[in-house]
Amino acid sequence: MSINRGRVRWQCRRALLELDLVFMRFLERHFDRLTDDQLADLDDLLRCDDYDLWAFVNGSKACEVDRWKEMVGLLRQR
């Protein structure tokens, strides 16, 4: 099963401004180079609530899902 990149890109648009800014930077730097497995992990991660996602990115909450940790690391890059 292949993941629709356009749908995932659209889901990166978030209601929380801080997250939206993080995802804009992420999309510019990393999105086009993601493997299918990474894209699947990102697709899964995007199902999280914005406040949980923001907590993962800003480090106030540990990401407990091993397969999401790589994506969270990429999102944290400045």
N, C-alpha and C positions, 0 to 999 in steps of 0.2 A: 504494500500500500504506500503510495507516495503522498506526501503532505503538500497541500497547496500553498506555495510560498506567498502568493498575493494575499491570501486569507490571513496567514500568520503575520505578515507585515502590517495588515490593517489592524489586527488585534494588538499590536504594539502601541497603538494610539491609546493613551490612558487618560482617565478623568483627572487624576492627580498630577498637577503641573510638574512637580519634581520628577515624577516617574516619566512623564512625557518627554522631558528634557533628556533624561538618561537614555530612554529608548531611541530618541532621535540620533544621539551620538552613536549608540550601539549599531543602529541600522546603517549609518554612514561607514562605520569602521569594519564591521564584522559580518553583517547579514548575508551578503553575496557569497561569502566564502564558507558558510556553514555546510557541514555534511548533512546527509539525510537523517542520520542518528541525532546530530545536534539540533536539527530543525524539529525533530519529533520531541526532544527534551524541552525545547523552547515552547513548542505548542502546548505541552503539558503544563509547564510553569506558568504560562499566560492564563491558565484557568484559575489561578489564585486571585484572591481579593487584592485590590490595589494597596491596601494598608499592610497586608502581609508581604507583598512584593517589595514595597518600599522598605519595610523592616529588614528583609533579606539584603537588599542593596546597600542600605546605610549601616548594616552590621548590628542593629539593635536586637535582632532576632536571628538565631542560627538556622541555617537551612539544613533540615534533617534528611532531605531526600538526596541521596548520593548522586543520582543522575542529573539533578538540577544544579549541583555545585559549580560545574564548569560554566554554565550560562550565567549564574550569579557572579562569578569571577569576572567574566567578560563585561557584564553590566557595571561592575564596580570600577573598571578601568577609567582613569581620567584622561 
